[in-house]
Amino acid sequence: MGTIIDGKALSAVVKDEVRDAVPVLEKKYGRKPCLCVIIVGEDPASQVYVRNKVKAAAYTGMDSKLIELPVSTREDALLRKIAELNADAAVDGILVQLPLPKQIDEEKIIDAIAPEKDVDGFHPSNVAGLWLGKKCTVPCTPAGIMRLIDSTGIELKGKSAVVVGRSNIVGKPVAKLLLDRHATVTIAHSRTADLGAVTRGADVLVSAVGKAGLIKRDMIKPGAVVIDVGMNRDAEGKLCGDVDFEGCKDKASWITPVPGGVGPMTIAMLMKNTLLCFEQRENNK
Ligand code: GUN
């Protein structure tokens, strides 16, 4: 038991799908999709993520733009920049890397991004679209998780899925996507009384908490599909997830590693979302 789901390999497949589509779209519409990424400040983790996003965009052949703003950037200056990009017909996707410096209200920034250019799927109208089952941009990490699960070939209908974590970026949207596929979904979180009792019932377990070693071997059901969204540093500073990978790998049927699981898929799905926003905008012209 215990097959590793290779997120790096699957992300390469997704990025190649985008790379193949870009010239076709360029021929059809006379221009390429364009992703614009904004980073405010110098948070080292955010800088790595943003660099990887721009690198992935370059790989697919789409256009991209990186806007680097100082940590002291005022909220009104960032809002003006977003308004400028909203009005720029050549820009299809706007991504503001989170977290933002404390003087900037993240909610205000997310609300200001034109929903049709919101490649993160964080704007309230996209969130509403997801929960109401309307056409919308699905957040990248949850979309990547679904693609990882689908790559195993398991049927979600009727299965018990447990999501640990209730963030707007991962926990809540992935729970809705699992529900859409007819899984019976439970959302557990930091106040869940007996987490192990809940996770042991999971045919599919998604952990998106950000706590190294949270999910131990005795907390998973034999044969479970385990998706680890955690991005933590262990005592030696090594990147690790929420799941005790060594302890769980031969008890799970399928399991994602960290690194090389969900992380690369988030970036690949961002490329997909940029294409979808591009096509949607072109078709609405
Ligand atoms: N920070 C951590 N994850 C994300 C993400 O998916 N999108 C943005 N914009 N910022 C993030």
Boltz pocket constraint, residues with backbone or C-beta under 6 A from the ligand:
constraints:
  - pocket:
      binder: B
      contacts: [[A, 95], [A, 96], [A, 97], [A, 98], [A, 99], [A, 120], [A, 140], [A, 141], [A, 169], [A, 266]]
      max_distance: 6.0
